[in-house]
Amino acid sequence: MEQALLEADALIESTLSLHQERFEAPVLLSRLDSSLIADAVDQFLDGVRHSVSVTVTGAGAFVEAVAKALAERAPDGTAHSGSGFPPRVVVRMLWAANAVPELLALADQVRGVRMEIRVAEGEMRELLVVDGAVALVHSKAAIPDGHAAIVKDPAAVRALELLFAGAWSGARPLSVHLGLGTRLRTDMARRILEKLRAGYTDEEAAGEVGVSLRTYRRHVAEIMRELDATSRFQAGVRAVELGLLPDRTV
């Protein structure tokens, strides 16, 4: 799944480059500050008719601007410019798995919006697509404050929609993700996951955890089944992706 997303992202980069030369160039917003992000998001959502697709990878100006704009347009919120979303508008929000803990407050902030949240693993880029007609692509990687592009070319926006759809189809609902996390957040599960990630043998890990070898292996089997992992190393990797263990590479 991760490889497919990376390939799709590379395709979109080439698509944007091609259409920047041939059609309407993306409007580049270099070194975005929070006010510029908020203004762009507000403009996008003012005229929404049927769909909003959002990808967020963690706390920051982008997600704060999106949450504020959505909350202002909720039927039971303080409607922006005197009107909320049309009843038929559906908001689909895709969260990066390792950012779920810090994004949970967002769900409360936009509770009044008709919205579905899913959680995806792997690398993602922050994205807002409205009505399949315009997109805002935000990247944190290039420079410290990040950069963004407003994309209006139909073919480029369509490519971004396809990237979102691919990630969305392979993602799990937030409620399922949280249930999985709750079952695996016990102290025993965390200690075993640490041993799996570190590459301990069963005998070594059982001794350090303080259980019999048989009991340890039973716990490992249950954890791997919960994580849908086919190897112990993969279980450790997935635990990081799901936010069950800290990412030591950061």
VMD Tcl script that draws the C-alpha trace (Angstrom):
set ca {
  {0.00 0.00 0.00}
  {2.81 2.41 0.96}
  {4.60 1.78 -2.36}
  {1.39 2.39 -4.33}
  {0.87 5.72 -2.56}
  {4.45 6.79 -3.23}
  {4.09 5.89 -6.91}
  {0.82 7.81 -7.10}
  {2.44 10.80 -5.42}
  {5.29 10.73 -7.95}
  {2.72 10.59 -10.76}
  {0.97 13.65 -9.38}
  {4.25 15.56 -9.17}
  {4.88 14.89 -12.85}
  {1.26 15.72 -13.72}
  {1.49 19.07 -11.94}
  {4.78 19.88 -13.68}
  {3.34 19.01 -17.08}
  {0.14 20.99 -16.66}
  {1.95 23.94 -15.15}
  {3.62 24.33 -18.52}
  {0.61 23.56 -20.72}
  {-2.37 24.95 -18.81}
  {-3.11 27.19 -15.85}
  {-0.11 27.11 -13.54}
  {-0.65 26.23 -9.87}
  {-0.52 29.31 -7.67}
  {2.49 28.73 -5.44}
  {2.27 30.12 -1.93}
  {5.82 30.06 -0.61}
  {6.51 30.01 3.13}
  {2.85 29.94 4.05}
  {1.92 31.47 7.37}
  {-1.27 30.58 9.22}
  {-3.23 33.55 7.87}
  {-2.53 32.67 4.25}
  {-3.53 29.05 4.82}
  {-6.72 30.11 6.58}
  {-7.62 32.54 3.80}
  {-7.09 29.91 1.11}
  {-9.14 27.29 2.97}
  {-11.95 29.80 3.58}
  {-12.10 30.70 -0.10}
  {-12.25 27.03 -1.08}
  {-15.07 26.18 1.31}
  {-17.22 29.27 0.72}
  {-18.61 27.89 -2.53}
  {-18.66 24.16 -1.81}
  {-21.58 22.33 -3.40}
  {-21.19 18.59 -2.85}
  {-17.83 17.26 -1.59}
  {-14.78 18.07 0.50}
  {-11.81 15.69 0.72}
  {-9.05 16.38 3.25}
  {-5.81 14.62 4.15}
  {-3.99 15.67 7.33}
  {-0.70 14.39 8.69}
  {-0.53 16.11 12.07}
  {-1.07 19.28 14.04}
  {-0.19 22.57 12.38}
  {-1.53 25.59 10.57}
  {-3.16 23.54 7.80}
  {-5.27 21.31 10.01}
  {-6.13 24.22 12.31}
  {-7.39 26.25 9.35}
  {-9.44 23.33 8.02}
  {-10.98 22.56 11.43}
  {-11.90 26.20 12.04}
  {-13.44 26.62 8.59}
  {-15.45 23.40 8.88}
  {-16.69 24.23 12.39}
  {-17.85 27.68 11.26}
  {-19.92 26.06 8.51}
  {-21.52 23.37 10.67}
  {-25.33 23.59 10.86}
  {-25.15 24.03 14.64}
  {-22.07 26.26 14.61}
  {-21.52 29.95 14.09}
  {-22.05 29.88 10.36}
  {-19.43 31.66 8.31}
  {-20.77 34.48 6.16}
  {-24.29 33.70 7.33}
  {-24.59 30.21 5.87}
  {-23.33 26.71 6.55}
  {-22.75 23.79 4.20}
  {-25.60 22.66 1.94}
  {-27.20 19.52 3.46}
  {-25.85 17.30 0.69}
  {-22.18 18.18 1.29}
  {-20.09 15.23 2.49}
  {-16.69 15.76 4.11}
  {-14.21 12.90 3.95}
  {-11.16 13.34 6.15}
  {-8.14 11.05 6.01}
  {-5.77 11.05 8.99}
  {-2.21 9.74 9.11}
  {-2.13 6.83 11.57}
  {0.81 8.11 13.58}
  {-0.93 11.47 14.11}
  {-4.24 10.13 15.45}
  {-3.57 10.96 19.15}
  {-2.91 14.63 18.41}
  {-5.80 14.88 15.94}
  {-8.53 13.53 18.21}
  {-9.39 17.03 19.40}
  {-10.21 17.86 15.80}
  {-13.09 15.37 15.81}
  {-14.70 17.24 18.72}
  {-14.19 20.62 17.07}
  {-16.00 19.62 13.87}
  {-18.59 17.31 15.42}
  {-21.46 19.28 13.87}
  {-20.27 18.63 10.31}
  {-21.48 15.67 8.29}
  {-18.15 13.93 8.08}
  {-16.48 10.55 7.79}
  {-12.97 10.06 9.18}
  {-10.64 7.23 8.16}
  {-7.09 6.42 9.19}
  {-4.37 5.49 6.71}
  {-0.82 4.23 7.08}
  {2.20 5.20 5.03}
  {3.38 8.54 3.74}
  {0.80 11.16 2.79}
  {0.73 14.78 1.74}
  {-1.68 17.28 3.25}
  {-4.43 17.98 0.77}
  {-7.78 19.72 0.41}
  {-9.95 19.04 -2.65}
  {-13.32 20.78 -3.06}
  {-15.98 19.60 -5.53}
  {-13.30 17.98 -7.67}
  {-12.61 21.44 -9.08}
  {-9.87 23.02 -6.98}
  {-7.20 21.71 -4.64}
  {-4.74 22.98 -2.06}
  {-1.62 20.84 -1.66}
  {0.43 21.53 1.45}
  {3.91 20.17 2.11}
  {5.94 20.48 5.30}
  {9.08 18.97 3.87}
  {10.75 21.48 1.57}
  {11.31 24.41 3.95}
  {10.75 24.86 7.69}
  {7.40 26.63 7.38}
  {6.22 24.46 4.50}
  {4.86 25.49 1.14}
  {1.61 25.02 -0.73}
  {0.10 25.17 -4.19}
  {-3.41 26.06 -5.25}
  {-4.30 23.83 -8.20}
  {-7.14 24.67 -10.57}
  {-6.24 22.75 -13.71}
  {-8.92 19.99 -14.09}
  {-6.50 17.22 -15.03}
  {-4.17 17.97 -12.13}
  {-7.05 18.17 -9.65}
  {-8.35 14.85 -10.98}
  {-4.95 13.28 -10.35}
  {-5.04 14.52 -6.77}
  {-8.55 13.11 -6.36}
  {-7.31 9.73 -7.54}
  {-4.49 9.80 -5.00}
  {-6.98 10.55 -2.25}
  {-9.39 7.85 -3.44}
  {-6.64 5.24 -3.44}
  {-5.60 6.04 0.10}
  {-9.23 6.28 1.24}
  {-10.15 2.84 -0.09}
  {-7.35 1.22 1.88}
  {-7.95 3.12 5.12}
  {-9.88 2.02 8.22}
  {-12.69 3.97 9.93}
  {-11.52 5.99 12.93}
  {-13.77 4.00 15.29}
  {-12.13 0.74 14.18}
  {-8.66 2.23 14.54}
  {-9.38 3.48 18.05}
  {-10.81 0.12 19.10}
  {-7.68 -1.58 17.88}
  {-5.50 0.89 19.71}
  {-7.40 0.47 22.99}
  {-6.92 -3.29 23.03}
  {-3.21 -2.94 22.38}
  {-2.46 -0.08 24.77}
  {-2.10 -2.20 27.89}
  {1.27 -2.16 29.63}
  {1.84 -5.83 28.77}
  {1.09 -5.28 25.07}
  {3.38 -2.25 24.92}
  {6.26 -4.13 26.56}
  {5.86 -7.05 24.16}
  {5.68 -4.72 21.16}
  {8.93 -3.10 22.28}
  {10.59 -6.54 22.38}
  {9.25 -7.42 18.94}
  {10.55 -4.19 17.47}
  {13.95 -4.66 19.12}
  {14.31 -8.19 17.72}
  {14.45 -10.10 21.03}
  {14.16 -13.88 20.96}
  {11.05 -15.30 22.59}
  {13.10 -16.71 25.45}
  {14.84 -13.38 26.15}
  {11.61 -11.37 25.88}
  {9.59 -13.72 28.08}
  {12.24 -13.47 30.78}
  {12.31 -9.67 30.71}
  {8.53 -9.33 30.58}
  {8.20 -11.80 33.44}
  {5.93 -14.46 31.94}
  {6.40 -18.03 30.82}
  {7.56 -18.72 27.27}
  {4.17 -20.27 26.46}
  {2.28 -17.24 27.80}
  {4.56 -14.85 25.94}
  {4.03 -16.65 22.66}
  {0.27 -16.61 23.21}
  {0.39 -12.83 23.73}
  {2.52 -12.42 20.61}
  {0.07 -14.45 18.53}
  {-2.84 -12.31 19.76}
  {-0.98 -9.07 19.09}
  {0.00 -10.12 15.58}
  {-3.59 -11.11 14.85}
  {-4.85 -7.72 16.10}
  {-2.28 -5.90 13.95}
  {-2.86 -8.13 10.92}
  {0.92 -8.62 10.83}
  {2.58 -11.55 9.06}
  {5.91 -11.25 10.89}
  {7.11 -10.03 14.26}
  {9.16 -7.28 12.69}
  {6.07 -6.10 10.78}
  {4.13 -6.07 14.06}
  {6.69 -3.67 15.52}
  {6.57 -1.45 12.44}
  {2.78 -1.37 12.43}
  {2.73 -0.53 16.14}
  {4.70 2.63 15.32}
  {2.41 3.47 12.39}
  {-0.64 3.11 14.63}
  {0.87 5.31 17.31}
  {1.20 2.44 19.79}
  {4.97 2.93 20.02}
  {7.01 6.11 19.56}
  {8.85 6.53 16.29}
  {12.53 6.53 17.20}
  {13.58 7.81 13.79}
  {12.02 11.24 14.42}
}
mol new
graphics top color blue
foreach p $ca { graphics top sphere $p radius 0.5 }
foreach p [lrange $ca 0 end-1] q [lrange $ca 1 end] { graphics top cylinder $p $q radius 0.2 }
display resetview
